[in-house]
Amino acid sequence: MRKYTPKNDVQNKSYFSDRFYVAPQTPKKEASEDEIYSKDIEALTNKFEISESYIEIDELVIYIKNEDNVDVLTFLKEELEYEMLMEMSAIDYIAQRGGFEIFYEMLSLTKRKRMRVKTFIRQKQPIESVYSVFKMANWAEREMYDMYGVKVVNHPNMKRILMPDDWYDYPLRKTYPLHGDETAQWYEVDKIFGKEAREEIGPEIRDGANVDRYDTERFSRLGHEVPYGTDITDGKEPEHTPLGYQEEGGVRIIKKLHEDDSVTLEERR
């Protein structure tokens, strides 16, 4: 059995060092500053508990209790003329708050206004499906489960939508490694060829920036093109296709760059 690497501290590690210490915030305004939003808030607070509301980038944002999500969206659709659910998903706050923030992006074509409805659930807490109110929630809720592991109850077909049914873990959680874990590296090898072929084939290269100039097909590669089927059994580049960084003849007013003149920086300047 392969060695398991603990991933509990992944969120505490930064892949880059040039991040903002404090994330920049957009200015927020009182909902009462907009006549339409002011009336919407008044109607909502008469029926539901709204813990917070404000206008951000000309859009009303409200926070509701998670058990009210279906009733609030129904009220918005039937009473306040927010006819469309444009988007919905989750945000991973497991490390900071122990759960997920769920948001629903609403659009009123009649009023030409947008409203973002937010709520919070604990990590393993389920949330009610809004499929009965907006049919577009069908795939969006499946994706939310597939990518974040958020359980949605009373959904007509709650199963993965992008990843295979037997995939381990949830790829958009912040604890999930950018290049996948051990399971991801061996998934296709195990499925297609079987585990007995691991030593012969090797793990899958999950680095999206990796470019193998000597792969099987030999199509376009970094810096040059090689005709299909070119023989490279000796592991060497054909003499008629040297590595280059520009098309033949170069580009006007741009100095032609040669491989010997290039330098790889070890760190940013």
N, C-alpha and C positions, 0 to 999 in steps of 0.2 A: 504494500500500500504506500502511495506517495506521501511525502511529508506535508502536513497541513500547516499553513501559515496563518496565525491569528490576525484578524482584520478589525479588531475592536477599536484600534487607535488610528484608523485610516483618516478619519475626519480631522484629526489633530495634526496631520502632516500636510504641508503645502507643496504642490508640485512646482510652484514658481515663487520667487522671492520678491517680485516687483508688484505686489498687490497693495491696494489701499488698506491702511490700518483701520479706517472707518469708511464703510461704504457710503458713497454720496447719496443724499436723499433729495427727492424732488419736493418742492413746497406743497403743503396741504392747506386747503381752505375750508371754512365752515360750510356745511351743506345749506345753511340758510342764505348764503350769498347767491344761490341760483333759485329762481322762482319755481321751476318745475321740480328740481330735486327736493326743495323744501317741502312741497306738497306730497311728494312720494314718501319722504321720511315720516311726515306726520301720519299718513295713512298706514305705513308699516308699523310704527310704534304703537298705534292703537290696537294692533292685533298680535304683535310679536315682540319679543325682547331683543332690542338692538343694543349691543354692548358698546359699539363705536361706529361713527360715521364721519366721513369727510370727503372732500372733492380733491382729486389728484389728477393733474393733467386733464382737466375738464371732464373727468369721469367720477361718478359717485361710487364710493367704496363703503360697504356696510359689513359688520360682523354679527353673525347670528349664532344661536345654539345649534349644535349638529343634529339634534333630533327634530328640528323645525325645517330642515332643508327642503323636503318635498312640499310642505305647506307654503313656505315662503315663495318658492318658484311657481307654484300654482297661482298664488295671489298676484305675483308680478305679471304672469301671463294673462290671467282672466280679468284682473281688476285695474292694473296699472299700465297695460298695453305694451309690456315688454315681450314681444311675440317670439323672439328668437333666442335660443341658447347657442352662442357662437363657439364657446370653448369651455372645457372644464378639465381639471387635472389636480395633481397634488404637489406639494413642496415638502421636501424632507427636512424636518426640524428634530430628528430623533436625538441628535447629540445635545442640542440646546434645550429642547422642551419635551422630549420624550414622545414625539408623535408627528403627525402630518397636518399641514394646513391645506384644506380643500377649497378651491375657488370655482365659481361659476361666472362666466362672462356673458352678460345679458345685453341684448340690443332691442331698442324700440324704434322701429321704422316710422311709426306715427309721430313720436316726439322728436326723433332724430337725437336720441340720447343713449348713453351706455351706462350700465351699472355692473359693478363687480361684487358678487356676494361671496363672503369668506366665512369659513368655520374651521374648527380645530377638533381633531380626534386623537386619541392615544394610539400608540404604535399598533396594538393588536385589536383595537376597537373597530367594529364594522360600521358602515354607514349605509343608509337606505338609498336604493336606486331611484333616480329621477326619470327613468325610462318611461314611466306612465304619463309623465308631463311633456317631455321632449324626447322624441324618438332618436334624435342624434346622440343622446347619451349612451346608446347601445355600445358603439365601438369605443367611445371615449372612456367609459367606465371599465371596459375590458382592458384597455391600454393602461389605465391607472392601476389596475390589479397586476397586469403583466410586468410593468416597469417598477412599481413601488411596493407591491404586495398589499395594497389596500383592499380589504374585503368589502364587497358591495352586496348587500342582501336584497332578495327579491328581484334580481336581474334575470331576464329570460335565458341567458346563455353565458354564465360567468365562468369563462376559461381564458387561457392565454390567447393573444391575438397576433403577436409578432414572434415571440420566442417559442421554441418547441415545447410541447406539453410537459416533458420531463426535464426542462431546464432547471438548474439549481440557482436559487437566489434571484434577486430583482435588480436588473442592470442600471437603473437610474437612481438607486439609493447612493448616498454619498460614501457608504462603507464599501461599495462595489469598486474594485480596482479599474482604472481606466482601460487597461488592456485585458481585462477579464482575469478570472482566477484559474486555479489548476483544472477545474472541471471544464472551463471554456477551452483551454488549450488542447484538451484531448477529445472533445465532444465528437467532432466529425470523424476523426481517426477511428474512435471506438464504434461509431454508428456504421460507417461504410466498410471498414476493413476488419474490425474486431480488435480487442485489446491485445491480442497476440502480435499485432503488427506495430505496436508502439515503438519498439526498439529499432525496427527497420525504417519507419517513416519519420519518427520524431514528432515533437509537439507542434501545434499550429502556431505560426508567427502572428501574434495579435497586434503588432505594432503597425498602425496605419501608415506611418511615415517610412516604413522599410521598403526599399526598392532593390529587388534581386536582379542584377543584370544577366544572370546565367540561369534563369528559370526555364521551364519546359518549352514555352511557346515562342519566346524571343520576338515579341512585337516591339512597340515603341518603348524605349527605356530612357532613363535620365541622361540627357546630353547627346543622344544619338538614336538612330533607328537601324534596325537590323532586319534584312529580308526574312520572311517566314521560312523556317526549315533550315536556316544556316547551320552548318555542322560546327559544333563547338565541343566535340568529344575530347579534344585535348585541353579544354578549359581555358583557351586563349581567345582574345578578340581577333576576328579576321583583320587582315592588314588594311582592307579597303573601307573599314568602318571604325576609324579612330574616335576616341571620345572627344566631343566638341560641345560647346555651349551656345552655338548659334547655327543657323541654317547656312548651307553652302553659299559663299559669297558675302556673308555677314550682313549687317544692317547699316544703312547710311548714317554717318556722323556718330556711330557708336564703335568704340574700339573693340576689336575682336579679342575675346578672352581665351587664353590657352590653359590647359589643365595644369601645366607646370607653374603658372603664375598665380593660381588660386591658393588661398590660405584658409584653413578651417580654424575659426576662433574657439578657444577653449572656454571663454566666458564673454558675456556682453561687455561692450565698451561703456 
